[in-house]
Amino acid sequence: MSFAEYARGEALKNAKNFKILLFLSLFVFVHMFCAFADELLLTAQEAQSLVEQNKGDDKFVILDLRSVDEYRQGHIEGARSVNYYATNFQRMVSLLDRDATILLYCQKGRQSTLALRAMTKLGFSRMYILDGGIAEWVRAGLPLTGS
């Protein structure tokens, strides 16, 4: 066997090993991310428990990411209205304590996910999303308050 044949064989083995390693790495990363994402999503009952446990705690914030009109129609008691689509959204959330525990909710969940991403970039790390949004909260028969 010549050196060139040997080198070619080793290169093929290395390429195959690299592909396997890359696949396994991606597999592990995806599963870790999914598990992490699941921990951020709270059912309506879990969110209510979080709210109850943290009542009166200055380090706990509930953000209603819907429009002001939607907020006025009914919101979770203690929630602050910070419309995700408002031009001042990032400025408003940047005023919050980055060490606070934050519950995010919108109508069904999309804005909450986008807000979580944006707020993570701003340095927030203790955030939860009400899975299914206020629609799920209402479906679970949990109370809303007007403004």
C-alpha positions as CSV (number, residue, x, y, z in Angstrom):
1,M,0.0,0.0,0.0
2,S,1.4,3.4,-1.0
3,F,1.4,6.4,1.3
4,A,-1.2,8.1,-1.0
5,E,-3.6,5.1,-0.7
6,Y,-3.1,5.1,3.1
7,A,-3.6,8.9,3.3
8,R,-6.8,8.6,1.2
9,G,-8.1,5.8,3.4
10,E,-7.4,7.8,6.6
11,A,-9.0,10.9,5.1
12,L,-12.2,8.9,4.3
13,K,-12.3,7.5,7.8
14,N,-11.8,11.0,9.3
15,A,-14.5,12.5,7.0
16,K,-16.9,9.7,8.1
17,N,-16.0,10.2,11.8
18,F,-16.5,13.9,11.4
19,K,-20.0,13.5,9.9
20,I,-21.0,11.1,12.7
21,L,-19.6,13.6,15.3
22,L,-21.4,16.5,13.6
23,F,-24.7,14.6,13.5
24,L,-24.4,13.6,17.2
25,S,-23.5,17.1,18.2
26,L,-26.5,18.6,16.4
27,F,-28.8,15.9,17.8
28,V,-27.7,16.7,21.4
29,F,-27.9,20.4,20.8
30,V,-31.5,20.2,19.4
31,H,-32.7,18.0,22.3
32,M,-31.1,20.3,24.9
33,F,-32.7,23.3,23.3
34,C,-36.1,21.7,23.2
35,A,-35.9,20.6,26.8
36,F,-34.8,24.1,27.8
37,A,-37.7,25.6,25.8
38,D,-40.2,23.3,27.4
39,E,-39.1,24.5,30.8
40,L,-39.9,28.1,29.8
41,L,-43.5,27.3,28.9
42,L,-46.0,27.3,31.7
43,T,-49.5,25.9,31.6
44,A,-52.2,28.3,32.8
45,Q,-52.3,26.6,36.1
46,E,-48.5,26.7,36.5
47,A,-48.6,30.4,35.6
48,Q,-51.3,31.1,38.2
49,S,-49.2,29.3,40.8
50,L,-46.1,31.4,39.8
51,V,-48.3,34.6,40.1
52,E,-49.6,33.5,43.5
53,Q,-46.2,32.5,44.9
54,N,-44.7,35.9,43.9
55,K,-47.6,38.2,44.9
56,G,-46.1,41.4,46.4
57,D,-42.5,40.5,45.3
58,D,-40.8,43.5,43.6
59,K,-38.6,41.1,41.7
60,F,-41.6,39.5,39.9
61,V,-43.1,41.2,36.8
62,I,-46.0,40.1,34.6
63,L,-45.9,41.6,31.1
64,D,-49.0,41.7,28.9
65,L,-47.6,42.1,25.4
66,R,-50.9,42.7,23.7
67,S,-52.2,46.1,22.5
68,V,-53.5,48.6,25.1
69,D,-57.1,48.0,24.0
70,E,-56.7,44.2,24.5
71,Y,-55.1,44.9,27.9
72,R,-58.1,47.1,28.9
73,Q,-60.6,44.4,27.9
74,G,-59.1,42.1,30.6
75,H,-55.6,41.1,31.9
76,I,-54.0,39.1,34.6
77,E,-54.1,41.0,37.9
78,G,-50.8,42.9,38.4
79,A,-49.8,42.7,34.7
80,R,-48.1,45.7,33.1
81,S,-49.1,46.6,29.5
82,V,-46.0,46.7,27.3
83,N,-47.2,46.2,23.7
84,Y,-44.6,44.1,21.8
85,Y,-45.3,45.8,18.5
86,A,-44.9,49.4,20.0
87,T,-41.9,51.3,18.8
88,N,-40.7,51.8,22.4
89,F,-40.9,48.1,23.4
90,Q,-37.2,47.6,23.9
91,R,-36.8,50.9,25.7
92,M,-39.7,50.0,28.0
93,V,-38.4,46.5,28.9
94,S,-34.8,47.9,29.3
95,L,-36.1,49.8,32.3
96,L,-36.9,46.5,34.1
97,D,-34.6,44.8,36.6
98,R,-32.7,42.2,34.6
99,D,-32.6,39.9,37.7
100,A,-36.4,39.9,38.0
101,T,-38.5,36.8,37.3
102,I,-40.8,37.7,34.4
103,L,-44.0,36.1,33.1
104,L,-44.7,37.0,29.5
105,Y,-48.1,36.6,27.8
106,C,-49.9,37.7,24.8
107,Q,-53.1,36.5,23.0
108,K,-51.9,33.0,22.0
109,G,-48.1,32.9,22.4
110,R,-46.3,34.2,19.3
111,Q,-45.5,37.7,20.7
112,S,-44.3,36.1,23.9
113,T,-41.8,34.0,22.1
114,L,-40.5,37.0,20.1
115,A,-40.3,39.1,23.3
116,L,-38.4,36.4,25.1
117,R,-35.8,36.3,22.3
118,A,-35.5,40.1,22.3
119,M,-35.3,40.3,26.1
120,T,-32.7,37.5,26.2
121,K,-30.5,39.7,24.0
122,L,-31.0,42.5,26.5
123,G,-29.7,40.4,29.3
124,F,-32.8,39.0,30.9
125,S,-32.7,35.4,31.9
126,R,-35.5,34.5,34.3
127,M,-38.5,34.5,32.0
128,Y,-41.4,32.3,31.5
129,I,-44.1,32.2,28.8
130,L,-47.8,31.5,29.4
131,D,-48.2,28.7,26.9
132,G,-51.3,29.5,24.7
133,G,-51.4,33.0,26.0
134,I,-54.3,34.8,27.6
135,A,-56.6,32.6,25.5
136,E,-55.4,29.5,27.5
137,W,-55.7,31.4,30.8
138,V,-59.4,32.2,30.0
139,R,-60.0,28.6,28.7
140,A,-58.8,27.4,32.1
141,G,-61.4,29.6,33.8
142,L,-58.8,31.7,35.5
143,P,-59.7,35.3,36.5
144,L,-59.0,38.5,34.6
145,T,-59.2,42.0,35.8
146,G,-60.0,45.3,33.9
147,S,-57.9,48.4,34.1
